[in-house]
Amino acid sequence: MPQRTSRRDFLQATAATGIGFWVAGGVQAHQSESANEKVQIACVGCGGKGSSDSADSGSRGEVVAICDVDEKTLNAAATRFPKAKKFFDFREMLEKMGKSIDAVTVSTPDHTHSAAALMAMRMGKHCFVQKPLTHTIYEARLLGQVAKEKKVA
């Protein structure tokens, strides 16, 4: 037979839970401060939308490499990320920095989204890619297949 709960019983039970949470100081995990535990991020495209994407990445991890075809845009990004290595070609960046990065942001013109993401994912790097992710269904299926094979997001 189901037990009926009154409003008073409900409030007493939830108040007790809330007090326990408050007394225990919450059950929130503490952020790690170890440099070895920070996500190492490479940013492909640093101007326009790439500017806000790289800034967001920098607030969540460490930007270790930046790439843009425009020297002025690349130098502007370098002032925000002075420790990051600069590149003009994402292929060169991924080849040279592959062992030093965990994730990649792709904020380039639309026609290079899938090419940059595919190369990074084949190297086992997680990717954040601006929309549109791809231009064809084939590209979308290929990226999905590689993500599944490499177990990356």
C-alpha positions in Angstrom: 0.0 0.0 0.0 1.5 3.3 -1.0 2.4 5.8 1.7 0.8 9.2 1.4 3.0 12.2 1.9 1.6 15.4 3.3 2.9 18.8 2.4 4.3 19.1 6.0 6.2 15.8 5.7 7.6 16.8 2.3 8.8 20.2 3.6 10.4 18.6 6.7 12.3 16.0 4.6 13.5 18.5 2.1 14.5 21.1 4.7 16.6 18.4 6.5 18.3 17.6 3.2 19.0 21.3 2.6 20.5 21.8 6.0 22.8 18.7 5.6 24.0 20.1 2.3 24.7 23.5 3.8 26.5 22.0 6.9 28.6 19.8 4.7 29.6 22.8 2.6 28.0 21.6 -0.5 28.9 18.6 -2.6 30.8 20.4 -5.2 34.0 19.2 -6.6 37.0 21.5 -6.2 38.7 22.7 -9.3 42.1 21.2 -9.9 45.0 23.7 -10.0 47.6 21.4 -11.4 49.1 22.5 -14.8 49.2 18.9 -15.9 45.4 18.6 -15.5 44.5 21.7 -17.6 43.1 21.0 -21.1 45.7 22.0 -23.7 43.8 23.7 -26.6 44.7 24.7 -30.1 42.6 27.3 -31.9 42.2 27.3 -35.7 40.9 30.7 -36.7 41.3 33.6 -34.2 39.3 36.4 -35.9 35.6 37.1 -35.9 33.8 34.3 -34.1 37.2 32.7 -33.5 38.1 35.5 -31.2 35.2 34.7 -28.8 35.8 30.9 -29.2 39.4 31.2 -28.3 38.7 33.5 -25.4 36.2 31.0 -24.1 38.7 28.2 -24.6 41.3 30.2 -22.7 39.0 30.5 -19.7 38.4 26.7 -19.6 41.9 25.5 -20.3 45.2 26.6 -21.7 45.6 27.8 -25.3 48.9 26.4 -26.4 48.7 27.0 -30.2 46.9 29.5 -32.4 46.4 29.5 -36.1 45.1 32.1 -38.6 45.9 32.9 -42.2 45.8 36.7 -41.5 49.0 37.9 -39.8 47.3 40.9 -38.2 44.6 38.7 -36.7 47.2 36.2 -35.5 49.3 38.8 -33.8 46.2 40.3 -32.1 45.4 36.8 -30.7 49.0 36.4 -29.7 48.6 39.4 -27.3 45.8 37.5 -25.6 47.7 34.2 -25.5 51.4 35.1 -25.2 52.5 31.6 -24.4 50.8 30.1 -27.5 52.8 29.1 -30.5 51.7 30.9 -33.7 50.9 29.2 -37.0 49.5 30.2 -40.4 48.5 26.7 -41.5 46.4 24.4 -39.3 48.0 21.3 -40.9 51.4 22.4 -39.8 50.1 23.3 -36.3 48.5 19.9 -35.8 51.6 18.1 -37.0 54.0 20.0 -34.8 51.8 20.4 -31.7 49.9 17.1 -31.9 51.4 15.6 -28.8 50.9 18.9 -26.8 47.2 19.4 -27.4 44.0 17.7 -26.1 41.4 19.7 -28.0 40.9 22.0 -31.0 38.5 24.8 -31.8 37.7 25.3 -35.5 36.4 28.8 -36.3 37.4 29.3 -39.9 35.4 30.0 -43.0 32.8 27.3 -43.6 34.7 25.5 -46.4 37.5 24.4 -44.0 35.5 23.3 -41.0 35.3 19.6 -41.9 38.9 19.4 -43.2 40.4 20.9 -40.0 38.1 18.9 -37.7 38.8 15.6 -39.6 42.6 16.0 -39.3 42.3 16.8 -35.6 39.9 14.0 -34.8 42.0 11.4 -36.7 44.8 12.5 -34.3 42.5 11.7 -31.4 41.8 15.4 -30.5 38.4 16.5 -29.3 36.9 19.3 -31.5 34.6 22.3 -31.1 33.6 23.3 -34.6 31.5 26.3 -35.7 28.5 25.6 -37.8 28.0 24.4 -40.5 30.0 21.4 -39.5 30.1 20.1 -43.0 28.9 20.8 -46.5 27.8 17.3 -47.5 26.2 14.3 -45.9 29.3 12.3 -46.8 31.5 14.7 -44.7 29.1 14.5 -41.8 29.0 10.7 -41.8 32.8 10.6 -42.1 33.3 12.9 -39.1 30.8 10.8 -37.1 32.5 7.6 -38.0 36.0 9.0 -37.1 34.6 10.4 -33.8 33.2 7.0 -32.9 36.4 5.2 -33.9 38.7 7.6 -32.0 36.3 8.1 -29.1 36.4 11.8 -29.3 33.7 14.5 -29.0 
